[in-house]
Amino acid sequence: MNVKGKIKSVGNTENKSAKFSVRTFVLELEGKYPELVEFQLINDNTLLIEPFSEGDEIEVDFNLKGREYNGRVYNSLQVWKITGEAKPKDEPKPKAEVPQGESKESEDDLPF
């Protein structure tokens, strides 16, 4: 299965045990009434979301998983592929340089 959407949020990787880690992210699916859907990344796949950031449009391929525990059914959407164009990450802006012989305080004579 696959779906397209905009990344709303990305969680941190949680190590559940020595051999099992999980990372979740939320996609906003467009439509008349936008939907928010949470997806899971498991183990090595937790790195698939790294090149992307909030607001990026992506397409995810996933498997629908379900299991029963204590009479209750739990579902998850486990992602195995992410495609899309990552926007460049914001780079820190260089600080404005003050020409030699001048100081920022000399621009204003007011003490406040």
One Martini backbone bead per residue (centre of mass of N, CA, C, O) as a GRO file, in nm:
protein
  112
    1MET     BB    1   0.102   0.033   0.014
    2ASN     BB    2   0.009   0.383  -0.057
    3VAL     BB    3   0.097   0.734   0.025
    4LYS     BB    4   0.029   1.085   0.029
    5GLY     BB    5   0.211   1.361   0.199
    6LYS     BB    6   0.259   1.571   0.483
    7ILE     BB    7   0.479   1.652   0.714
    8LYS     BB    8   0.409   1.713   1.055
    9SER     BB    9   0.583   1.485   1.221
   10VAL     BB   10   0.881   1.379   1.416
   11GLY     BB   11   1.017   1.135   1.590
   12ASN     BB   12   1.194   0.956   1.800
   13THR     BB   13   1.400   0.709   1.873
   14GLU     BB   14   1.301   0.392   2.017
   15ASN     BB   15   1.435   0.167   2.250
   16LYS     BB   16   1.290  -0.136   2.345
   17SER     BB   17   1.553  -0.299   2.270
   18ALA     BB   18   1.839  -0.441   2.148
   19LYS     BB   19   1.648  -0.535   1.867
   20PHE     BB   20   1.432  -0.279   1.910
   21SER     BB   21   1.309  -0.011   1.702
   22VAL     BB   22   1.121   0.310   1.707
   23ARG     BB   23   0.951   0.530   1.466
   24THR     BB   24   0.756   0.822   1.430
   25PHE     BB   25   0.505   0.964   1.201
   26VAL     BB   26   0.321   1.240   1.053
   27LEU     BB   27   0.057   1.261   0.818
   28GLU     BB   28  -0.093   1.479   0.582
   29LEU     BB   29  -0.397   1.431   0.430
   30GLU     BB   30  -0.557   1.523   0.165
   31GLY     BB   31  -0.873   1.707   0.155
   32LYS     BB   32  -1.161   1.813   0.267
   33TYR     BB   33  -1.059   1.635   0.524
   34PRO     BB   34  -0.796   1.631   0.685
   35GLU     BB   35  -0.554   1.382   0.769
   36LEU     BB   36  -0.405   1.210   1.046
   37VAL     BB   37  -0.117   0.987   1.017
   38GLU     BB   38   0.044   0.717   1.172
   39PHE     BB   39   0.379   0.601   1.145
   40GLN     BB   40   0.619   0.329   1.117
   41LEU     BB   41   0.958   0.263   1.217
   42ILE     BB   42   1.184  -0.017   1.187
   43ASN     BB   43   1.484  -0.018   1.284
   44ASP     BB   44   1.659   0.049   1.003
   45ASN     BB   45   1.408   0.236   0.902
   46THR     BB   46   1.449   0.494   1.089
   47LEU     BB   47   1.633   0.644   0.854
   48LEU     BB   48   1.432   0.724   0.616
   49ILE     BB   49   1.350   1.025   0.738
   50GLU     BB   50   1.611   1.207   0.754
   51PRO     BB   51   1.596   1.384   0.471
   52PHE     BB   52   1.344   1.490   0.618
   53SER     BB   53   1.086   1.739   0.685
   54GLU     BB   54   0.876   1.948   0.779
   55GLY     BB   55   0.653   1.984   0.489
   56ASP     BB   56   0.714   1.751   0.327
   57GLU     BB   57   0.662   1.572   0.036
   58ILE     BB   58   0.541   1.231   0.044
   59GLU     BB   59   0.594   0.876  -0.017
   60VAL     BB   60   0.446   0.578   0.121
   61ASP     BB   61   0.542   0.250   0.197
   62PHE     BB   62   0.321  -0.007   0.339
   63ASN     BB   63   0.217  -0.207   0.616
   64LEU     BB   64  -0.053  -0.376   0.743
   65LYS     BB   65  -0.089  -0.427   1.092
   66GLY     BB   66  -0.208  -0.703   1.309
   67ARG     BB   67  -0.307  -0.766   1.660
   68GLU     BB   68  -0.354  -0.968   1.948
   69TYR     BB   69  -0.424  -0.851   2.295
   70ASN     BB   70  -0.622  -0.925   2.539
   71GLY     BB   71  -0.880  -0.893   2.329
   72ARG     BB   72  -0.715  -0.690   2.151
   73VAL     BB   73  -0.673  -0.476   1.870
   74TYR     BB   74  -0.373  -0.397   1.682
   75ASN     BB   75  -0.248  -0.130   1.479
   76SER     BB   76  -0.014  -0.082   1.196
   77LEU     BB   77   0.216   0.133   1.001
   78GLN     BB   78   0.473  -0.009   0.809
   79VAL     BB   79   0.753   0.129   0.685
   80TRP     BB   80   0.975   0.066   0.373
   81LYS     BB   81   0.919   0.344   0.203
   82ILE     BB   82   1.064   0.663   0.084
   83THR     BB   83   0.944   0.934  -0.119
   84GLY     BB   84   1.106   1.238  -0.230
   85GLU     BB   85   1.163   1.591  -0.183
   86ALA     BB   86   1.401   1.741  -0.020
   87LYS     BB   87   1.449   2.003   0.160
   88PRO     BB   88   1.650   2.224   0.253
   89LYS     BB   89   1.815   2.291   0.515
   90ASP     BB   90   1.857   2.510   0.753
   91GLU     BB   91   2.092   2.753   0.761
   92PRO     BB   92   2.300   2.934   0.914
   93LYS     BB   93   2.334   3.261   0.954
   94PRO     BB   94   2.536   3.500   0.901
   95LYS     BB   95   2.699   3.730   1.055
   96ALA     BB   96   2.719   4.054   1.090
   97GLU     BB   97   2.952   4.276   0.991
   98VAL     BB   98   3.176   4.501   1.133
   99PRO     BB   99   3.346   4.748   1.053
  100GLN     BB  100   3.629   4.875   1.098
  101GLY     BB  101   3.600   5.130   1.352
  102GLU     BB  102   3.325   5.010   1.424
  103SER     BB  103   3.022   5.009   1.610
  104LYS     BB  104   2.711   4.938   1.712
  105GLU     BB  105   2.690   5.177   1.922
  106SER     BB  106   2.747   5.419   1.713
  107GLU     BB  107   2.456   5.423   1.584
  108ASP     BB  108   2.371   5.481   1.890
  109ASP     BB  109   2.324   5.720   2.157
  110LEU     BB  110   2.146   5.544   2.306
  111PRO     BB  111   2.129   5.348   2.609
  112PHE     BB  112   1.854   5.162   2.496
   0.00000   0.00000   0.00000
